[in-house]
Amino acid sequence: MRVKEEVKIVMEEQTRLGLELIKLRKTAFELIPRWFRNIKLKSIKSKILRREVRINSYTILSFSEVKQTHYSEIPLKGAVCHEIIREYLHNMLFDKKHSRVYKIYQLYLRIREELYRRNINLIYMVMKNMKVSAEDWEDAFSYCQIAFLKAIDNWIPQKGAFSTYAYQWMVAAVQSYYREKQKNFAYSYNAYIREDEEETFEVFLKTTDDETGFDVMDALRRLPEEERIVIKRKFLEGYTEKEIAFMLGISPAKVGSIIRKGLKRMRNLLEGTTQ
């Protein structure tokens, strides 16, 4: 009986933390200037309608429902709101620390970290149950971490226990890791391409057409949003591919693929302009 009571207390505390996260995230999101929110929300609806993204990663609505709903009224999943808040703070031109959004976001991160710390054993449980090998442990763990944090952001306490919800996310993450590994096995030479990325970007930085004034920064601005963000964070802000993957909630392999596509697109833009 005592064990059941302890479990009940733990679950009640986690529910309290989960509800506090939802409240803080909503407050921070609503404090973001309307013009910034509108830009992001319009972009999200546009991507969904063009079928460029998986709709269930963004909202619980169906495709037809999204089509009929104004972009500002589409109910976004918690992880998406979190990313918009983070991106807003990342792009702020003034001191973030004096912003109400920043202060609320820091509290949000502390509670999120607390939920992570209290439930981290779930990651080890999933990996053990799915018999992840020692060779794959580190990479699979990274996939599970990303999924775990997304689960925290997307969890709605009224719909069930966090452990049950997060477990499903991490099982899917391990499965995704092995699918990626199998898909990339035949393309192991990509490791050599990645070694040349720094050199390639350095060459780009020295590329300028004096007559047109077109340079690498112009090419960078013309890239699709996802490629522009990843390349900027990798080469101009010094983040590693794993750090970028963690920030964007995607796999390191996906980050590498985005970088290669972006560099190729930049090369084509520069060559096309200077011919």
Disulfide bonds with the S-S distance in Angstrom:
none
